[in-house]
Amino acid sequence: MLFALGLGDAVVGVTHECDHPTEALDLPQLTRDRLPAGLSAREIDEAVRSLTSSGEAIYELDAELLAELEPDLIVTQELCAVCAVSAGDVREVAQRLDPVPRVLALDPHTLGEVLADIGVVARAAEALEAGASLIDEAGGRIDAVREAVEDAERPRVLALEWLDPPFVAGHWTPQLIDYAGGEDVLGLPGEHSQAYDWDTLAATKPDVVVVMPCGYDALRAVDEAVAFEDRLRSLGAGRVVAVNAAAYFSRPGPRLVDGLEVLARVLHPDRVPEAPAEALDVEL
């Protein structure tokens, strides 16, 4: 979001997850993941549950490096307790800095709130004109997709944010499916992602299953789909598609609009022939 606002030169540090645009990869990383590499989806879920239930952090913040960088503004999030350093920990560290920086913790649950946060960040970073321009551009692209699929037949869509255990995507994803000309069979707009058993998922009779494991790119999403081939086949969908969730669906930023265009092309390729990235069909 900061880079999209033209503020890349002012960004002094990022998290270990920040990988877009490529310039972000060259900046000091202020966080690290405490989970070991190479865990399966089930092992990641179990490790996260174990840490959170015992009150332990999943991520660590480098307080010394943060002090050296002397930021005026820290942008963090309160949306997901298992996706980033907690906003409380960030505020606690920030209070020890001199001068004390402003901490802006974002907590969007819908696409509209994500767009509103662009304005919030732009105001805090004194980039109001850039913020208005970015919001206008995003709004125009959203309207274009909705108009293109307005009277199209709406396939039933199941969006899976995790496969072991299976989680149905919530927050802004049901809105993206709706705007892209689909009917979300289980996800609730603005609500947290929910775990379901495979029998319940099969009972929804989806036409399309979108595999979008949180934080994974499209190739890893394909690997996850193949690993759960039998489960996905049991859902009876005519099509299973893997997408780059890390880039276009998991993160509440401007590229959610790219995700909308990707979904619209998946559901209605005759009406939305172009998208910023390909979705990968999974042969089961």
HELIX and SHEET records of a PDB file:
HELIX    1   1 GLY A    8  ALA A   10  5                                   3    
HELIX    2   2 THR A   22  ASP A   26  5                                   5    
HELIX    3   3 ALA A   41  SER A   53  1                                  13    
HELIX    4   4 ALA A   63  LEU A   69  1                                   7    
HELIX    5   5 ALA A   87  ALA A   94  1                                   8    
HELIX    6   6 LEU A  111  ALA A  124  1                                  14    
HELIX    7   7 LEU A  128  ALA A  148  1                                  21    
HELIX    8   8 THR A  173  TYR A  179  1                                   7    
HELIX    9   9 TRP A  198  ALA A  203  1                                   6    
HELIX   10  10 ALA A  218  ALA A  227  1                                  10    
HELIX   11  11 GLU A  229  ARG A  233  1                                   5    
HELIX   12  12 ALA A  245  TYR A  248  1                                   4    
HELIX   13  13 LEU A  256  LEU A  267  1                                  12    
SHEET    1   A 2 THR A  31  ASP A  33  0                                        
SHEET    2   A 2 TYR A  59  LEU A  61 -1                                        
SHEET    1   B 2 LEU A  73  GLN A  77  0                                        
SHEET    2   B 2 ARG A 102  LEU A 106  1                                        
SHEET    1   C 4 GLU A 183  ASP A 184  0                                        
SHEET    2   C 4 ARG A 156  LEU A 163  1                                        
SHEET    3   C 4 PRO A 166  VAL A 168 -1                                        
SHEET    4   C 4 GLN A 194  ALA A 195 -1                                        
SHEET    1   D 5 GLU A 183  ASP A 184  0                                        
SHEET    2   D 5 ARG A 156  LEU A 163  1                                        
SHEET    3   D 5 VAL A 208  VAL A 211  1                                        
SHEET    4   D 5 ARG A 239  ALA A 242  1                                        
SHEET    5   D 5 LEU A 280  ASP A 281 -1                                        
END                                                                             
